[in-house]
Amino acid sequence: DDWSIQEIARLAGTTSRTLRHYDDIGLLPPSRVAHNGYRHYDGPALVRLQRILLLRELGLGLPQIADVLGSASDSDAAASEASALETHLALLRDEQTRLARQ
């Protein structure tokens, strides 16, 4: 089974424009492109989108997310994700300290 870009955007609470951007930058390529040019996504693509949206919600930028998701294996991905989140947390703490000084 796969779903159209409009269905995925609605289900994920995002826009088809965002999904097209993620495809353009190589972050979330569609599972297939129909003869009419429409993008379609399968289950593994949905899982990847879920991870992207979670990492965005946690404040990671798209380049950091690409690094995290670019890991070869699940254990590498988990370690890379943890590392990215630790880095982000450290940056947030630095910003919190900076703001407290003002």
Secondary structure, 3 states (H helix, E strand, C coil): CCEEHHHHHHHHCCCHHHHHHHHHCCCCCCCEECCCCCEEECHHHHHHHHHHHHHHHCCCCHHHHHHHHCCCCHHHHHHHHHHHHHHHHHHHHHHHHHHHHC
